[in-house]
Amino acid sequence: MFEDNQKTLIFRKSDVADVETEVAGRVSTAMKNEPAIKEFSPNAAFLNPFLAIEPYATAAKAKQNANNMYVRAKQTYYETTIRSGIYDEILKPVQLVVKNKGDKACGKMQIDITISAEGANIYRSDARQQLNGQYYNRNDVSSTTSNILLTPAQQLGTTTYTYSAWDLTKAQEPEIHIVMDGLLQDLQDDTTIPLFYVDTRVTGNITIRWRIIESELGYTGNHGTLTINIL
């Protein structure tokens, strides 16, 4: 049974037709609030005579480079976190749980699971990894003579963020075979069977057939079927 005591779980099809198109649109909107990449003009000294004098020219270039590093890192941040958020919403986790509803502890169990998909894509638990990234903080230093000897990270400071990295080459195998050491009465185990992710970008059906053999108490016919529909 699923959490609502039903044998069928329904996911609604995602509204996202193309992830990269969606990412590009959202990043473009977010970057409108950020400064632009700046190129140091060889004619800058005509507009500002101080830029023809060292160390003013070096300081100006350092500040401009810091700005550009900030902008590029912030764009990477938006691309990474927006893509992560879209995939986190599209790919729904499913965790199968073993629960002992009896009045006796179970001994060692053989758990056999067969997953068959029609039109649906399923991915293993290790298709998703949590990673950390960093971007530079905004450079609000007004003096062109400041921070000449500092690295961009020292000039700007950094902010760390967490995102999901997805590897969609890691498809879920159709069969899972696990030996579980035992389970006390009235307890459940939600870690032995690895979770998997269901892709909701396309409609389809997933059938999960399971069987548990527990020889110590003589339970050899505990089996059933669960269904996942993407509509």
ChimeraX attribute file (.defattr): number of C-alpha atoms within 10 A of each C-alpha:
attribute: neighborCount
match mode: 1-to-1
recipient: residues
	/A:1	14
	/A:2	15
	/A:3	8
	/A:4	8
	/A:5	8
	/A:6	10
	/A:7	13
	/A:8	15
	/A:9	17
	/A:10	11
	/A:11	16
	/A:12	13
	/A:13	16
	/A:14	17
	/A:15	10
	/A:16	15
	/A:17	10
	/A:18	9
	/A:19	14
	/A:20	13
	/A:21	11
	/A:22	14
	/A:23	19
	/A:24	15
	/A:25	10
	/A:26	15
	/A:27	21
	/A:28	13
	/A:29	10
	/A:30	14
	/A:31	14
	/A:32	9
	/A:33	8
	/A:34	13
	/A:35	12
	/A:36	13
	/A:37	13
	/A:38	12
	/A:39	10
	/A:40	11
	/A:41	9
	/A:42	9
	/A:43	10
	/A:44	13
	/A:45	13
	/A:46	11
	/A:47	8
	/A:48	10
	/A:49	11
	/A:50	15
	/A:51	20
	/A:52	15
	/A:53	10
	/A:54	11
	/A:55	13
	/A:56	18
	/A:57	20
	/A:58	16
	/A:59	19
	/A:60	20
	/A:61	18
	/A:62	22
	/A:63	24
	/A:64	18
	/A:65	17
	/A:66	21
	/A:67	23
	/A:68	19
	/A:69	21
	/A:70	26
	/A:71	23
	/A:72	14
	/A:73	17
	/A:74	21
	/A:75	17
	/A:76	16
	/A:77	21
	/A:78	19
	/A:79	18
	/A:80	19
	/A:81	19
	/A:82	20
	/A:83	22
	/A:84	20
	/A:85	13
	/A:86	17
	/A:87	19
	/A:88	17
	/A:89	13
	/A:90	21
	/A:91	20
	/A:92	16
	/A:93	16
	/A:94	16
	/A:95	15
	/A:96	15
	/A:97	16
	/A:98	16
	/A:99	14
	/A:100	16
	/A:101	12
	/A:102	11
	/A:103	9
	/A:104	12
	/A:105	15
	/A:106	20
	/A:107	17
	/A:108	15
	/A:109	20
	/A:110	17
	/A:111	19
	/A:112	16
	/A:113	19
	/A:114	15
	/A:115	18
	/A:116	17
	/A:117	16
	/A:118	11
	/A:119	11
	/A:120	18
	/A:121	20
	/A:122	25
	/A:123	23
	/A:124	19
	/A:125	17
	/A:126	16
	/A:127	18
	/A:128	21
	/A:129	12
	/A:130	10
	/A:131	10
	/A:132	11
	/A:133	15
	/A:134	15
	/A:135	22
	/A:136	23
	/A:137	20
	/A:138	18
	/A:139	18
	/A:140	10
	/A:141	12
	/A:142	8
	/A:143	11
	/A:144	19
	/A:145	16
	/A:146	15
	/A:147	17
	/A:148	17
	/A:149	10
	/A:150	11
	/A:151	12
	/A:152	22
	/A:153	14
	/A:154	11
	/A:155	21
	/A:156	21
	/A:157	15
	/A:158	16
	/A:159	10
	/A:160	10
	/A:161	13
	/A:162	14
	/A:163	19
	/A:164	20
	/A:165	18
	/A:166	18
	/A:167	13
	/A:168	15
	/A:169	9
	/A:170	14
	/A:171	16
	/A:172	20
	/A:173	13
	/A:174	12
	/A:175	13
	/A:176	14
	/A:177	13
	/A:178	14
	/A:179	15
	/A:180	18
	/A:181	11
	/A:182	16
	/A:183	18
	/A:184	16
	/A:185	14
	/A:186	12
	/A:187	12
	/A:188	13
	/A:189	15
	/A:190	12
	/A:191	11
	/A:192	14
	/A:193	18
	/A:194	15
	/A:195	17
	/A:196	22
	/A:197	22
	/A:198	22
	/A:199	23
	/A:200	24
	/A:201	20
	/A:202	17
	/A:203	17
	/A:204	18
	/A:205	17
	/A:206	21
	/A:207	16
	/A:208	16
	/A:209	16
	/A:210	18
	/A:211	17
	/A:212	20
	/A:213	19
	/A:214	19
	/A:215	13
	/A:216	13
	/A:217	12
	/A:218	10
	/A:219	12
	/A:220	14
	/A:221	10
	/A:222	11
	/A:223	13
	/A:224	13
	/A:225	15
	/A:226	16
	/A:227	19
	/A:228	20
	/A:229	20
	/A:230	20
	/A:231	14
